[in-house]
Amino acid sequence: MEVVREKADAYRPLAQTQNVLACREHWNNRDHTEELGLVHCPTLVVAGEHSYFPAAA
């Protein structure tokens, strides 16, 4: 999927900033534990220092 457009002076994102921020706000501020439980294949989940996941998860 293309996420940038090549311009003469630089690559420019195709997404609008307000849409990217709204998406980030939606996904960052909810617990995805239930959805992750539906994944039935080997999966690496990486949580950051300020993540809602407990350290032992």
Contacts in CASP RR format, 6 or more apart in sequence:
PFRMAT RR
TARGET T0000
AUTHOR 0000-0000-0000
METHOD contacts of the structure
MODEL  1
MEVVREKADAYRPLAQTQNVLACREHWNNRDHTEELGLVHCPTLVVAGEH
SYFPAAA
2 14 0 8 1.000
3 13 0 8 1.000
3 14 0 8 1.000
3 15 0 8 1.000
4 11 0 8 1.000
4 12 0 8 1.000
4 13 0 8 1.000
4 14 0 8 1.000
5 11 0 8 1.000
5 12 0 8 1.000
5 13 0 8 1.000
5 14 0 8 1.000
6 12 0 8 1.000
13 20 0 8 1.000
31 52 0 8 1.000
33 53 0 8 1.000
33 57 0 8 1.000
36 43 0 8 1.000
36 45 0 8 1.000
45 53 0 8 1.000
45 57 0 8 1.000
47 53 0 8 1.000
47 57 0 8 1.000
END
